[in-house]
Amino acid sequence: MAREQTQQRIIDTEWQMFQRTQGREGRAQCQNDRPQFELMRLSQFMTWPEPLLDSYLTDLEQAQREGRNLVTEKYARMMASTDREIYEREIKPFLQPLSEERQATQEHVIAVQVAWARQFRKQYPNLGNAMRVLTTDEDSAAGTSFETYLRGELSTYSPRTIDRYAHFVDTLQSDHKNLTEMTIRNTVQLSGYDDLPDAEAAQQQ
């Protein structure tokens, strides 16, 4: 399957799952904004190598066969930070526990990505201001941090996919690349800007 087709199948499947995700306060406004959803998810998946894309698409298709909704599970796992009491009482008993080894892999990846996001925000403060708050200790009822969102998403990946994702992150780090910068560059270029400096300057106007 061509790379672009794989990306689109992932986005289509995630969108279907997102439409079936029900929050405690009802349907969220972002669930009505397919173009923004597609922009943000495509910006991310454009950075991924094909074996990682293939693995994650397999995860989504397997989840569909099993009647699982990975988007719902992602948001449910975020509640371990955003609403701990409800998470422990109503959600945790229904989620598959993660091994200590799996959690260690995830936390390694998260630490690298939080550092990248912090570096990006320093270099491009105007664009950074439009991002989520950065760390879990900044979570509130009004907003979920980049760290907590990432932890929730990684927790839904299969063992095969998390291993490929961790390898992807480690390779970028070895090559002195910044995944946040790569992803947001895709976002601004898909939005019509030439590059990050162009988009950064536009935020000052």
LINWO-V932004 format. One line per field, one symbol per residue. psi: psi as a letter, one per 30 degrees, with the letter a starting at -180 (. if undefined). burial: b if it has 16 or more other C-alpha atoms within 10 Angstrom, else e. Layout:
psi->???
burial->???
This chain:
psi->kkeeeeeeeeeeeeeeeefgkjlfgakleffgieeeeeeeeeeefffkleeeeeeeeeeeeeeeefgljfeeeeeeffffefieeeeeefeeffkkkkleeeeeeeeeeeeeeeeeeeeeeeeieeeeffllleleffklffkkleeeeeeeeeffkleeeeeeeeeeeeeeeeghljeeeeefeeeeefffleaeeeeeefff.
burial->eeeeebbbebbebbbebbeebeeeeeeeeeeeeeeebbbbbbbbbbebebebbbbbbebbeeeeeeeebbbbbbbbbbbbbbeeeebeeebbeeeeeeeeeeeebbbebbeebbebbbbbbeebebbbeeeebbebebbeeeebbbbbbbbbbbbbbbeebbbbbbebbbeeeeeeebbbbebbbbbbeeeebeebeebbeeeee
